[in-house]
Amino acid sequence: MLYSSRGDPEGKPLLLSLLILAMWMVGSGQLHYSVREEAKHGTFVGRIAQDLGLELAELVPRLFQLDSKGRGDLLEVNLQNGVLFVNSRIDREKLCGRSAECSIHLEVIVDKPLQVFHVDVEVKDINDNPPVFPATQKNLFIAESRPLDSRFPLEGASDADIGENALLIYRLSPNEYFSLDVPTSNQQVKPLGLVLRKLLDREETPELHLLLTATDGGKPELTGTVQLLITVLDINDNAPVFDRTLYTVKLPENVSIGTLVIHPNASDLDEGLNGDIIYSFSSDVSPDVKSKFHMDPISGAITVIGHMDFEESRAHKIPVEAVDKGFPPLAGHCTVLVEVVDVNDNAPQLTIKTLSLPVKEDAQLGTVIALISVTDLDADANGQVTCSLKPHVPFKLVSTYRNYYSLVLDSALDRESVSAYELVVTARDGGSPSLWATARVSVEVADVNDNAPAFAQPEYTVFVKENNPPGCHIFTVSARDADAQDNALVSYSLVERRVGERALSSYVSVHAESGKVYALQPLDHEELELLQFQVSARDAGVPPLGSNVTLQVFVLDENDNAPALLAPRMRGTNGAASELVLRSVGAGVVVGKVRAVDADSGYNAWLSYELQPETASARIPFRVGLYTGEISTTRALDETDAPRQRLLVLVKDHGEPALTATATVLVSLVESGQAPKASSRASMGATGPEVTLVDVNVYLIIAICAVSSLLVLTLLLYTALRCSAMPTEGECPPGKPTLVCSSAVGSWSYSQQRRQRVCSGEGPQKTDLMAFSPGLSPCAGSTERTGEPSASSDSSGKPRQPNPDWRYSASLRAGMHSSVHLEEAGILRAGPGGPDQQWPTVSSATPEPEAGEVSPPVGAGVNSNSWTFKYGPGNPKQSGPGELPDKFIIPGSPAIISIRQEPTNSQIDKSDFITFGKKEETKKKKKKKKGNKTQEKKEKGNSTTDNSDQ
C-alpha cells in the first residue's frame, strides 16, 4: 500500500519563499554563493576576489583575511587565484538542523585601507539521511471488539533532510484488517495511524505482523521501516476517550518549576476496573519531554519539572495516553502541544576585533579603529540591538552590516592633551525591560613630533667671575618637549658665531644631553665684558623640531691687574721721575705728579697715592695727593733742605686684596738762575709723547674754530635781526652765564637755563669766556698772571680746594689715558697775588674739606658732552641761581676755560678773551694785539664766534 504525505501542494509556498530570499540578498549588496553539503575537499565555490573587485596581486599585501564566525575552516580562499573552495566536510544537518535556511556567513577583511565585505554561502541539502522511526518494532494491543474504522495512532518516521528530501511516503505491507491513515499537510499535528477495516477475531488471528515502510522524495530514494506487532485482546468494549485530540498551551520560557501546564481529561464508558483510567506519556515520547514535563497518573495533570528555553526549543509535542484497568486494557490518545514564548532573558553579546592600535595623533578623520559585532539570542524585539559609545570622545560608531559596527575617528587627536582613551561600547536590546552589555576598548594615541622643545624663558643672564678655571660649569639650560619617547629626547648645541676674531666654540661649550654650559678657557673682564650667544635645543623626532634661547654671560671684574705707572716726562736714573723745583716756591705749590692707571674697573681701578713711611718724615717739605698723585710743597723751602730729595710714592687700588705699585720721584731744588737751563733740558726731554699731544690739540683747535665760525655768522645775523626788530628796548636784561663744554673729539656746545637776548651797544653786564692754555713743560719760573682777578678765589684770596668726597664711575676707566694728559695741563691761574690752583679732573681729587667737584652724568663716559660743577659744603662761595663756576676744564684738551662777569663799562683786555695753545704762543699774540688795533678787532670777532658756538 502506498500513501504519500503530499496531500496539499506545499512546493509552491517553498518556492515563493526562496524567490523572496534571493531578491533580498541581491538588494543587500553582499556576495552570495551556494554549495552542496558533503562536497569534497577543494570543491569550487566562487571567484571571491574577482567578485569583490580585488586584484590578485594585492591579496597578500593587504592582509586578506577570511572569518567564518565560529564555523571553523569549512571554507578557504586560495590567495594565488582568489578562488573560494571547500576545505573540510560540510554537514548541513549539523550546521543548521531542521532549519529551512542554512548558510555560512563569512567576513572578508582587507587592510590599507581597511575594508570589510560580507559573504553568505548557502549550503544546499542532499538526500544523505534516510527516514528513521523511533523504534524498530512497535507493539499494539487491540481488543477484538473494536469496531470498524477504529483508528490506532502510530509514530511517524523523521528525516533530517529538508524540502523534497524530507517528504515521506508511507507503505504498509498488504493485509486484510488494517489500512494506513496519512494526515494531510494542514493536519501535521494529527499522527499517522492504522484504521481497522475488518473486525478482528482473537480466536482466528491472535497476532498480526505488519511492516511499515517510509520512503523520502530524494534522488536516490532512501527508506526506513518499523515492525508492527498487533496482539488481539479479548473484550473490553470501551476505551478511554479524551475531550480533544489536540491540546495547545503557551508557556513563557522563564516559567518556574512546578507550574501546571494543562489538565487533559479522558472518560471511559465502562464500569469498574474497565472504567478506571491511568494517564501517562506515550511510550515513544522523547527524552527531552520527559526531562521537562511530568504527568500525574491519576489526575492527568502535566507540570513543568525542567528549564524551558526558547532559544533551545520553541515548541514541545507531548503524546499522552489514557489506559483503563480492564482486561485487556484499552487506551485513548491525544497530543499536547506546548509552545514556548520568548522572554528577554539573553543580554546582547559584544565581540570586538581591534585592528589599528595605537592610533597616531595625526590620523585622518574616518580612520577605522576596531570592528564590533553584536549578537542576541532572543527573537523579535528582544533580539533587536542598538549600540552606543560613551563617554563623549573623538570617536563614533558606524553601522556597516546588520549587527556589525565600525569604531572610527570622528575628530582630531592630541596626545599631549589626552594620551589614551577608555571607551565603553554599550549594546542594548529592545526588550522590556531591556538588557544590555558593555565592552571596554582602550585606545592609545601614538605620538607625532608636533611640539618643539620650549625653554622656560627666552633669555637668561649669567654672571661669571673672570679668571675662572677652564672647563668650569657656569649655567644649565633646560628645555621641555611635550612629545614622548624619541620626539621628546632633547639635545643641546651652540649656535655658532664669531666673537671678535675667534669662534664662539673656543669660549664655551654645551653638553648635548644635560644642557650644562661650560667655559672652556679663563674669561678676562678687560678683554670681554659681555658674551652673548644662543643655545639650540632640538628633539630627536622626524623631522626634528628645535628652538633657541639667548644667554648673556657678564664677566665680573676681579682685582687681577696692579696699578701701572705712566712714563714721566723727565726720566732720571733707573727709571725714576725727575722734577726741578725752585727754592723760592711757597707752600701748596704742585711740583710734580705721579701718573698711574689700572686696567680693572670699579673699586678695583680706584687708585690712591701715599708716601712710603721711610720718606714721609717731618723734615720732607713735600706731600702727595691721596687721589690725585700730585706732589706739592707742605711749606716754604729753605736753605736747610737737601738739594736732592728722593720720594717713594706707593700707588694702591681698592680691590680685595689690594694691589700696589711704587714710583720713585727725584726732586732737585734749584736756584732761580738755573731755571732757564732746566727749562731747556725739560723741553728737550719732553719731545716724546707731549709733541704728539700738541699736534693733536692744534688740529682740534683748528677744527673747532672752523665749525664755530659758521655758527657765529648765524648768531650775528640772528642778533642783528632781533635788535632791529625791538628798537624801544633800551638795554638787554642781565643774562645767565653760559656753560661751555667739550668732548674729546672736539665738538663744542653750550646750554642756558633761561633764554638770553644778545644785543649790541653798552649793557649793564657783560659775560666773558676766558680760555687759558698753560705750557706743557712746567718750570719753576712759569708763574705768569692773567692780569685779571680770577673768579675762582674767594674774598680771603685763598685758593678753593677740591671736594674730598669726589668719586668717579667705572665708565670713566676707558678714558684714563686722555684724562692724564688733561690733568697735566690742568693748573688754573688765579688773579694777581693769588697762588696757582690745581682743580680736580676726571681721575683725581684732593682730600681737603673745601672742594669743588667735576662729575659726568650717570652712565656717561669720558667722552660725554655734559659736565656739571659742584662746590663742597665748606666753600663760602656757592653758586646761586643763574651763576656758573669761575673756571673749569675742557675734557680731552689741555685748555682751561675761565668765566668771569665784568661790571658795566669795564675795560677788558681783548687779548685775554679766548686763547688756546702753549704759553709762549699766548704771550706773542698779546703783544701783537696791543700793537695792532685792526688785528685786535679781528681776534675779538673770532673769540666772540667761539663763545657763541659754545
Residue pairs with C-beta under 8 A, 6 or more apart in sequence:
1 171
1 172
1 173
1 174
1 179
1 180
2 169
2 171
3 169
3 170
3 171
3 172
3 180
3 182
4 169
4 182
5 167
5 168
5 169
5 170
5 182
5 183
5 185
6 167
6 185
7 182
7 183
7 184
7 185
7 186
7 187
8 184
8 185
8 186
10 185
11 164
14 100
14 163
17 100
21 101
22 32
25 32
25 120
26 32
30 117
30 118
30 119
30 120
30 401
31 46
31 48
31 51
31 52
31 117
31 118
31 119
31 120
32 119
32 120
32 121
32 122
33 45
33 46
33 48
33 84
33 119
33 120
33 121
33 122
34 121
34 122
34 123
34 124
35 43
35 45
35 86
35 90
35 121
35 122
35 123
35 124
36 123
36 124
36 126
37 90
37 91
37 92
37 93
37 123
37 124
37 125
37 126
37 128
38 89
38 90
38 91
38 126
38 128
39 86
39 90
40 86
41 86
41 87
41 88
42 85
42 86
43 85
43 86
44 83
44 84
44 85
45 75
45 83
45 84
45 85
45 86
45 121
46 83
46 84
47 81
47 82
47 83
47 84
48 77
48 82
48 83
48 84
48 108
48 119
49 55
49 56
49 59
49 64
49 77
49 81
49 82
49 83
50 82
52 108
52 117
54 62
54 64
54 82
54 110
56 80
56 81
56 82
58 110
59 79
59 82
59 110
60 79
61 112
62 110
62 111
62 112
63 109
63 110
63 111
63 112
64 77
64 79
64 108
64 109
64 110
65 107
65 108
65 109
65 110
66 75
66 76
66 77
66 106
66 107
66 108
67 106
67 107
67 108
67 109
68 74
68 75
68 104
68 105
68 106
68 107
69 105
69 106
69 107
69 373
71 95
71 104
71 105
72 88
73 87
73 88
74 86
74 87
74 88
74 90
74 104
75 84
75 85
75 86
75 87
75 104
75 106
75 121
76 84
76 85
76 87
77 83
77 84
77 85
78 85
84 119
84 121
90 104
90 123
92 102
92 123
92 124
92 125
92 126
93 129
93 160
93 161
95 102
95 104
95 123
96 102
96 123
98 160
98 162
99 162
100 162
100 163
101 122
102 122
102 123
102 125
103 120
103 121
103 122
103 123
104 120
104 121
104 123
105 118
105 119
105 120
106 118
106 119
106 120
106 121
107 116
107 117
107 118
107 119
108 116
108 117
108 118
108 119
109 115
109 116
109 117
109 355
109 371
110 117
111 355
113 368
114 355
114 356
114 368
116 371
116 400
116 401
116 404
116 406
118 401
118 404
125 161
125 162
125 163
125 165
126 161
126 165
126 218
127 161
127 165
127 216
127 218
127 219
127 220
127 221
127 222
128 161
129 159
129 160
129 161
129 165
129 222
130 159
130 216
130 222
130 223
130 224
131 157
131 158
131 159
131 168
131 214
131 215
131 216
131 222
131 223
131 224
132 157
132 158
132 159
132 224
133 155
133 156
133 157
133 212
133 214
133 224
133 225
133 226
134 155
134 284
135 155
135 226
135 284
136 225
136 226
136 227
137 226
137 227
137 228
137 229
138 154
138 155
138 212
138 226
138 227
138 228
138 229
138 284
139 229
139 231
140 152
140 194
140 228
140 229
140 230
140 231
141 230
141 231
141 233
141 328
141 329
142 150
142 152
142 196
142 200
142 230
142 231
142 232
142 233
143 200
143 232
143 233
143 234
143 235
143 236
143 237
143 239
143 328
143 330
144 199
144 200
144 201
144 202
144 232
144 233
144 234
144 235
145 235
145 236
145 237
146 196
146 199
146 200
146 239
147 196
147 199
148 196
148 197
148 198
148 199
149 195
149 196
149 197
150 195
150 196
151 181
151 193
151 194
151 195
151 196
152 193
152 194
152 195
152 196
153 191
153 192
153 193
153 319
153 333
154 191
154 192
154 193
154 194
154 212
154 228
155 191
155 192
155 282
155 284
155 319
156 168
156 170
156 191
156 192
156 214
157 168
157 170
157 214
157 224
157 226
159 165
159 166
159 168
159 214
159 216
160 166
161 216
161 218
164 217
164 218
165 216
165 217
165 218
166 216
166 217
167 216
167 217
168 214
168 215
168 216
168 217
169 214
169 215
169 216
169 217
170 180
170 182
170 192
170 212
170 213
170 214
170 215
171 180
171 212
171 213
171 215
172 178
172 179
172 180
172 194
172 210
172 211
172 212
172 213
173 210
173 211
173 212
173 213
175 208
175 210
176 197
176 198
177 196
177 197
177 198
177 200
177 205
177 208
178 194
178 195
178 196
178 197
178 208
178 210
178 230
179 194
179 195
179 197
180 192
180 193
180 194
180 195
180 212
181 192
181 193
181 194
181 195
182 192
183 190
183 191
183 192
189 246
189 317
189 335
189 337
190 245
190 246
191 319
191 333
191 335
194 228
200 232
201 232
202 232
202 233
202 234
205 232
206 231
206 232
207 229
207 230
207 231
207 232
208 228
208 229
208 230
208 232
209 227
209 228
209 229
209 230
210 227
210 228
210 230
211 225
211 226
211 227
211 228
212 225
212 226
212 228
213 223
213 224
213 225
214 223
214 224
214 225
215 221
215 222
215 223
216 222
216 223
233 327
233 328
234 327
234 328
236 270
236 274
236 324
236 326
236 327
236 328
236 329
236 330
237 269
237 270
237 274
238 268
238 269
238 270
238 274
238 275
238 324
238 330
239 268
239 324
239 330
239 331
239 332
240 266
240 267
240 268
240 277
240 322
240 323
240 324
240 330
240 331
240 332
241 266
241 267
241 268
241 332
242 264
242 265
242 266
242 320
242 322
242 332
242 333
242 334
243 264
243 265
243 266
244 264
244 334
245 333
245 334
245 335
246 334
246 335
246 336
246 337
247 262
247 264
247 334
247 335
247 336
247 337
248 337
248 339
249 261
249 262
249 336
249 337
249 338
249 339
250 338
250 339
250 340
250 341
251 259
251 261
251 304
251 308
251 338
251 339
251 340
251 341
252 308
252 340
252 341
252 343
253 308
253 309
253 310
253 311
253 340
253 341
253 342
253 343
253 345
254 308
254 343
254 345
255 304
255 308
256 304
257 304
257 305
257 306
258 303
258 304
258 305
259 303
259 304
260 301
260 302
260 303
261 293
261 302
261 303
261 304
261 336
261 338
262 301
262 302
262 336
263 299
263 300
263 301
263 302
264 279
264 300
264 302
264 320
264 334
264 336
265 300
266 277
266 279
266 300
266 322
266 332
266 334
267 277
268 274
268 275
268 276
268 277
268 322
268 324
268 330
268 332
269 275
270 324
270 326
270 330
273 324
273 325
273 326
273 327
274 324
274 325
274 326
274 330
275 324
275 326
276 324
276 325
277 300
277 322
277 323
277 324
277 325
277 332
278 297
278 298
278 322
278 323
278 324
278 325
279 295
279 296
279 297
279 298
279 299
279 300
279 320
279 321
279 322
280 295
280 297
280 320
280 321
280 323
281 289
281 290
281 293
281 295
281 318
281 319
281 320
281 321
282 319
282 320
282 321
282 333
284 319
285 318
285 319
288 313
288 316
289 316
289 317
289 318
291 305
291 306
292 304
292 305
292 306
292 307
292 308
292 316
293 302
293 303
293 304
293 305
293 306
293 316
293 318
293 338
294 302
294 303
294 305
295 301
295 302
295 320
296 302
296 303
300 320
300 322
302 318
302 320
302 336
308 340
309 340
310 340
310 341
310 342
310 343
310 378
310 379
311 346
311 377
311 378
313 340
314 339
314 340
315 337
315 338
315 339
315 340
316 337
316 338
316 340
317 335
317 336
317 337
317 338
318 335
318 336
318 337
318 338
319 333
319 335
320 333
320 334
320 335
320 336
321 331
321 332
321 333
321 334
322 331
322 332
322 333
322 334
323 329
323 330
323 331
323 332
324 330
324 331
342 378
342 379
342 380
342 382
343 378
343 382
344 378
344 382
344 429
344 431
344 432
344 433
344 434
344 435
345 378
345 435
346 376
346 377
346 378
346 382
346 435
347 376
347 429
347 435
347 436
347 437
348 374
348 375
348 376
348 385
348 427
348 428
348 429
348 435
348 436
348 437
349 374
349 375
349 376
349 427
349 437
350 372
350 373
350 374
350 425
350 427
350 437
350 438
350 439
351 372
351 373
351 374
351 375
352 370
352 371
352 372
352 425
352 439
352 441
353 370
353 371
353 372
353 373
354 369
354 370
354 441
355 368
355 369
355 370
355 371
356 367
356 368
356 369
356 370
357 369
357 370
357 443
357 444
358 443
358 444
358 445
358 446
359 367
359 369
359 409
359 413
359 443
359 444
359 445
359 446
360 413
360 445
360 446
360 448
361 413
361 414
361 415
361 445
361 446
361 447
361 448
361 450
362 413
362 448
362 450
363 409
363 413
364 409
365 409
365 410
365 411
365 412
366 408
366 409
367 408
367 409
368 406
368 407
368 408
369 395
369 407
369 408
369 409
369 441
369 443
370 406
370 407
370 441
371 404
371 405
371 406
371 407
372 387
372 397
372 404
372 405
372 406
372 407
372 425
372 439
373 403
373 404
373 405
374 385
374 387
374 403
374 404
374 405
374 427
375 385
375 403
376 382
376 383
376 384
376 385
376 403
376 427
376 429
377 383
378 429
378 431
381 429
381 430
381 431
382 429
382 430
382 431
383 429
383 430
384 429
384 430
385 403
385 427
385 428
385 429
385 430
386 427
386 428
386 430
387 397
387 399
387 405
387 425
387 426
387 427
387 428
388 397
388 425
388 426
388 428
389 395
389 396
389 397
389 407
389 423
389 424
389 425
389 426
390 423
390 424
390 426
391 424
393 421
393 423
394 409
394 410
394 411
394 412
394 413
394 421
395 407
395 408
395 409
395 410
395 421
395 423
395 443
396 407
396 408
396 410
397 405
397 406
397 407
397 408
397 425
398 405
398 406
398 408
399 405
400 406
407 423
407 425
407 441
413 445
414 445
415 445
415 446
415 447
415 448
415 483
415 484
416 451
416 482
416 483
418 445
419 444
419 445
419 484
420 442
420 443
420 444
420 445
421 442
421 443
421 445
422 440
422 441
422 442
423 440
423 441
423 442
423 443
424 438
424 439
424 440
424 441
425 438
425 439
425 440
425 441
426 436
426 437
426 438
427 436
427 437
427 438
427 439
428 434
428 435
428 436
429 435
429 436
447 483
447 484
447 485
447 487
447 488
448 483
448 487
449 483
449 487
449 539
449 541
449 542
449 543
449 544
449 545
450 483
451 481
451 482
451 483
451 487
451 545
452 481
452 539
452 545
452 546
452 547
453 479
453 480
453 481
453 490
453 537
453 538
453 539
453 545
453 546
453 547
454 479
454 480
454 481
454 482
454 547
455 477
455 478
455 479
455 537
455 547
455 549
456 478
456 480
457 549
458 549
458 550
459 549
459 550
459 551
459 552
460 475
460 477
460 549
460 550
460 551
460 552
461 552
461 554
462 474
462 475
462 517
462 551
462 552
462 553
462 554
463 553
463 554
463 556
464 474
464 519
464 523
464 553
464 554
464 555
464 556
465 555
465 556
465 558
466 522
466 523
466 524
466 525
466 526
466 555
466 556
466 557
466 558
466 560
467 522
467 523
467 524
467 558
467 560
468 474
468 519
468 522
468 523
469 522
470 519
470 520
470 521
470 522
471 518
471 519
471 520
472 518
472 519
473 516
473 517
473 518
474 508
474 517
474 518
474 519
474 553
475 516
475 517
475 551
475 553
476 514
476 515
476 516
476 517
477 492
477 510
477 515
477 517
477 535
477 537
477 549
477 551
478 515
479 490
479 492
479 515
479 537
479 547
479 549
480 490
481 487
481 488
481 489
481 490
481 539
482 488
483 539
483 541
486 539
486 540
486 541
487 539
487 540
487 541
488 539
489 539
489 540
490 515
490 537
490 538
490 539
491 512
491 513
491 537
491 538
491 539
491 540
492 510
492 511
492 512
492 513
492 514
492 515
492 535
492 536
492 537
493 510
493 512
493 535
493 536
493 538
494 504
494 505
494 508
494 509
494 510
494 533
494 534
494 535
494 536
495 504
495 533
495 534
495 535
495 536
495 548
496 503
496 504
496 505
497 503
497 504
497 533
498 504
499 507
499 528
499 531
499 533
500 528
504 533
505 520
506 520
506 521
507 519
507 520
507 521
507 523
507 528
507 531
508 517
508 518
508 519
508 520
508 531
508 533
508 553
509 517
509 518
509 520
510 516
510 517
510 518
510 535
511 517
511 518
515 535
515 537
517 535
517 551
523 531
523 553
523 555
524 555
525 555
525 556
525 557
525 558
525 600
525 601
526 557
526 561
526 599
526 600
528 555
529 554
529 555
530 552
530 553
530 554
530 555
531 552
531 553
531 555
532 550
532 551
532 552
532 553
533 550
533 551
533 553
534 548
534 549
534 550
534 551
535 548
535 549
535 551
536 546
536 547
536 548
537 546
537 547
537 548
537 549
538 544
538 545
538 546
539 545
539 546
557 600
557 601
557 602
557 604
558 600
558 604
558 655
559 600
559 604
559 653
559 655
559 656
559 657
559 658
559 659
560 600
561 598
561 599
561 600
561 604
561 659
562 598
562 653
562 659
562 660
562 661
563 596
563 597
563 598
563 607
563 651
563 652
563 653
563 659
563 660
563 661
564 596
564 597
564 598
564 599
564 661
565 594
565 595
565 596
565 651
565 661
565 663
566 595
566 596
566 597
566 820
567 688
567 689
568 576
568 577
568 578
568 595
568 665
569 577
569 682
569 685
569 686
569 688
569 690
569 777
570 577
570 578
570 579
570 580
570 681
570 682
570 685
570 686
571 577
571 578
571 685
572 578
572 666
573 666
574 664
575 664
576 646
576 664
576 665
576 666
577 592
577 594
577 663
577 664
577 665
577 666
578 665
578 666
578 668
579 591
579 592
579 631
579 665
579 666
579 667
579 668
580 668
580 670
580 674
580 675
580 678
580 682
580 779
580 780
581 591
581 592
581 633
581 637
581 667
581 668
581 669
581 670
581 780
582 637
582 669
582 670
582 671
582 672
582 675
582 780
582 781
583 637
583 638
583 639
583 641
583 669
583 670
583 671
584 637
584 672
584 780
585 591
585 633
585 636
585 637
585 780
586 633
586 636
586 835
587 633
587 634
587 635
587 636
588 632
588 633
588 799
588 835
589 632
589 633
589 835
589 836
590 630
590 631
590 632
590 827
590 836
590 838
591 622
591 631
591 632
591 633
591 667
592 630
592 631
592 665
592 667
593 628
593 629
593 630
593 631
593 823
593 824
594 609
594 624
594 629
594 631
594 649
594 651
594 663
594 665
595 629
595 820
595 823
595 824
596 607
596 609
596 629
596 651
596 661
596 663
597 605
597 607
597 816
597 817
597 820
598 604
598 605
598 606
598 607
598 653
598 813
598 816
599 605
600 653
600 655
600 813
601 810
601 813
602 810
603 653
603 654
603 655
604 653
604 654
604 655
605 653
605 810
605 813
606 653
606 654
606 807
606 808
607 627
607 629
607 651
607 652
607 653
608 626
608 627
608 651
608 652
608 653
608 654
609 624
609 625
609 626
609 627
609 628
609 629
609 649
609 650
609 651
609 652
610 616
610 624
610 626
610 649
610 650
610 652
611 620
611 622
611 623
611 624
611 647
611 648
611 649
611 650
612 648
612 649
612 650
612 662
614 648
615 646
615 647
615 648
619 641
620 634
620 645
620 647
621 633
621 634
621 635
621 636
621 637
621 641
622 631
622 632
622 633
622 634
622 645
622 647
622 667
623 631
623 632
623 634
624 630
624 631
624 647
624 649
625 631
625 632
625 844
625 846
625 847
626 846
626 847
627 806
627 844
627 845
627 846
627 847
628 802
628 823
628 838
628 840
628 844
628 845
628 846
629 649
629 651
629 844
630 838
630 844
630 846
631 647
631 649
631 665
631 667
632 838
637 669
641 669
642 669
643 668
643 669
643 670
644 666
644 667
644 668
644 669
645 666
645 667
645 668
645 669
646 664
646 665
646 666
646 667
647 664
647 665
647 666
647 667
648 662
648 663
648 664
649 662
649 663
649 664
649 665
650 660
650 661
650 662
651 660
651 661
651 662
651 663
652 658
652 659
652 660
653 659
653 660
670 678
670 780
672 780
672 781
675 779
675 780
675 781
676 781
678 779
678 780
679 777
679 779
679 781
679 782
682 777
682 779
683 777
686 776
686 777
690 776
690 777
693 776
693 821
693 894
694 776
694 918
697 893
697 894
697 895
697 916
697 917
698 917
700 746
700 893
701 916
701 917
703 746
704 746
704 748
704 946
704 949
705 942
705 945
705 946
707 747
707 748
707 949
708 748
708 945
708 946
708 948
708 949
708 950
709 942
709 945
711 945
711 948
711 949
712 941
712 944
712 945
712 946
712 948
712 949
713 945
715 758
715 945
715 948
716 948
719 758
719 759
719 760
720 760
722 757
722 758
722 759
723 759
723 760
731 759
731 761
731 762
731 763
731 764
732 757
732 758
732 759
732 763
733 757
734 764
734 765
735 752
735 756
735 757
735 758
735 765
735 767
736 752
736 753
736 754
736 756
736 882
737 767
737 882
737 883
737 884
737 899
737 901
738 750
738 751
738 752
738 756
738 767
738 769
738 884
738 899
738 947
738 950
739 750
739 751
739 752
739 884
740 748
740 749
740 750
740 769
740 890
740 897
740 899
740 947
740 950
741 748
741 749
741 750
741 751
741 865
741 866
741 867
741 890
741 950
742 748
742 865
742 890
742 891
742 892
742 893
742 950
743 863
743 864
743 865
743 891
743 892
744 815
744 818
744 862
744 863
744 891
744 892
744 893
745 863
745 892
746 892
746 893
747 865
748 946
748 949
748 950
749 865
749 950
750 949
750 950
751 866
753 882
754 882
758 948
762 904
762 905
763 904
764 904
765 901
765 902
765 903
765 904
766 901
766 902
766 904
766 906
766 908
767 899
767 901
768 899
768 900
768 901
768 902
768 908
768 913
768 947
769 897
769 898
769 899
769 913
769 914
769 943
769 946
769 947
769 950
770 786
770 788
770 897
770 898
770 899
770 900
770 912
770 913
770 914
771 890
771 895
771 896
771 897
771 898
771 914
771 915
771 916
771 946
772 786
772 828
772 829
772 895
772 896
772 897
772 898
772 915
772 922
773 825
773 894
773 895
773 896
773 915
773 916
773 917
773 918
773 919
773 922
774 782
774 825
774 827
774 829
774 894
774 896
774 918
774 919
775 782
775 918
775 919
775 920
776 824
776 825
776 894
776 918
778 827
782 919
783 836
784 829
784 919
784 923
785 829
785 830
785 831
785 832
786 829
786 831
786 898
786 912
787 832
787 909
787 912
788 831
788 900
788 909
788 912
789 831
789 832
790 828
790 829
790 830
790 831
790 834
790 886
790 887
790 898
790 900
791 886
791 887
791 898
791 899
791 900
791 901
792 799
792 800
792 828
792 830
792 837
792 885
792 886
792 887
792 898
793 799
793 800
793 830
793 831
793 834
793 837
794 800
794 875
794 876
794 877
795 876
795 877
797 833
797 834
799 830
799 834
799 835
799 836
799 837
800 837
800 850
800 851
800 852
800 871
800 875
800 877
801 846
801 848
801 849
801 850
801 851
801 872
802 838
802 839
802 840
802 845
802 846
802 848
802 851
802 852
802 853
802 872
803 840
803 845
803 850
803 851
803 852
803 853
803 870
803 871
803 872
804 845
804 846
804 847
804 848
804 849
804 851
804 872
805 851
805 853
805 872
806 840
806 845
806 851
806 853
806 854
806 855
807 845
807 855
808 842
808 843
808 855
809 856
809 858
809 859
811 856
811 859
811 860
811 861
812 819
812 842
812 843
812 856
812 861
812 862
814 861
814 862
815 842
815 861
815 862
815 863
815 891
815 892
816 843
818 862
818 891
818 892
819 841
819 842
819 843
819 862
819 891
820 843
821 894
822 841
822 842
822 889
822 891
822 892
822 893
822 894
823 841
823 843
823 844
824 894
825 894
825 895
825 896
826 838
826 839
826 841
826 889
826 896
827 836
827 837
827 838
827 896
828 836
828 837
828 838
828 839
828 887
828 896
828 898
829 836
830 836
830 837
838 846
839 852
839 854
839 887
839 888
839 889
839 896
840 846
840 851
840 852
840 853
840 854
841 854
841 889
841 891
842 854
842 856
842 862
842 891
845 851
845 853
849 872
849 874
850 872
850 874
850 875
851 871
851 872
851 874
851 875
852 869
852 870
852 871
852 872
852 875
852 885
853 869
853 870
853 871
853 872
854 867
854 868
854 869
854 888
854 889
855 867
855 868
855 870
856 862
856 864
856 866
856 867
857 864
857 866
857 868
860 866
862 891
862 892
863 891
863 892
864 891
867 888
867 891
869 879
869 884
869 885
869 888
871 877
871 878
871 879
871 885
879 885
884 899
885 899
886 898
886 899
886 900
887 896
887 897
887 898
887 899
888 896
888 897
888 899
889 895
889 896
889 897
890 896
890 897
895 916
902 908
910 929
910 936
910 939
910 940
910 943
911 925
911 926
911 929
911 930
911 936
911 939
912 926
913 939
913 940
913 943
913 944
914 942
914 943
914 946
914 947
915 922
915 925
925 939
928 935
929 935
929 936
929 939
930 936
